[in-house]
C-alpha cells in the first residue's frame, strides 16, 4: 500500500519538476560516467585535483544537456518511451561526446580518445538503464493497481476486446470464459 501511495505521488508531480529531476539525474550520470572513464584510464583518483578534469566535466555536462534537450529526450513521457527514445539518447551522446572531445583538443585539455569512448559507453548505459528502471517501476505499479476482469467468450472479437482493455489504465484481463470446449485450455 505504501509503495502504491509513493508511486501515485510521483506520477502526480508537476511535469516541469519531473523534467528538472530527470535533468539532474542525467547530469549526475554524466559526471559519474566521466569519473569512471578517467579512473579506468588512470588507475588512481589524482585526476580529481586537476583543473583539466573539472573543465572537461563542465564541457561534457553542457554539451550533453544541450544535445539531449535538442534531441527531444525530455519531451518524451518515460512511461511511453520506446526504442526511439533510446536512439535519441545514443545520438545525443554521440554528438555531445564528439563536441566535448573537439572542444578539449581546441582548448589544449588532456582528454585521451580512449577515455571518450569509455565515457560514451558508460553514459549511454547509465541514461538508458535509468529510464528503463523508471519505466519498469511506473508500469509495474500501474499494472498492479488495475482491476481484474473476466471476458465471456474466447473468439476473435473477444481477443480484440482483451487487447483494447490491455492498454487501459483501469482494467486488466485475468481470464476468458467460454462454452466451446475447443477454446478452453
DABELPE-V284282 format. One line per field, one symbol per residue. phi: phi as a letter, one per 40 degrees, with the letter a starting at -180 (. if undefined). psi: psi as a letter, one per 30 degrees, with the letter a starting at -180 (. if undefined). A space follows every 10 residues. Layout:
# DABELPE-V284282
phi->???
psi->???
This chain:
# DABELPE-V284282
phi->.cdccccccc cccddccccc cccccccccc cccccccccc ccgabccccb cdccccddcc cccccccccc cgcccccddb cbcccccccd cccdcccccc cccccccfcc accdccccdd cccdcdcccc ccccccdccc ccccccccbb bchbcdcccc cccccccccb bbccabbacc cccch
psi->eeeeeeeeee efkkeeeeee eeeeeeeeee eeeeeeeeee efglgfffgk eeeeeeeeee eeeeeeeeee fgeffkkeeg kaeeeeeeee eeeeeeeeee eeeeeeghkj jleeeeeeee eeeeeeeeee eeeeeeeeee eeeffkkklk kjkgaeeeee eeeeeffkfe lkkelkkkfj fffk.
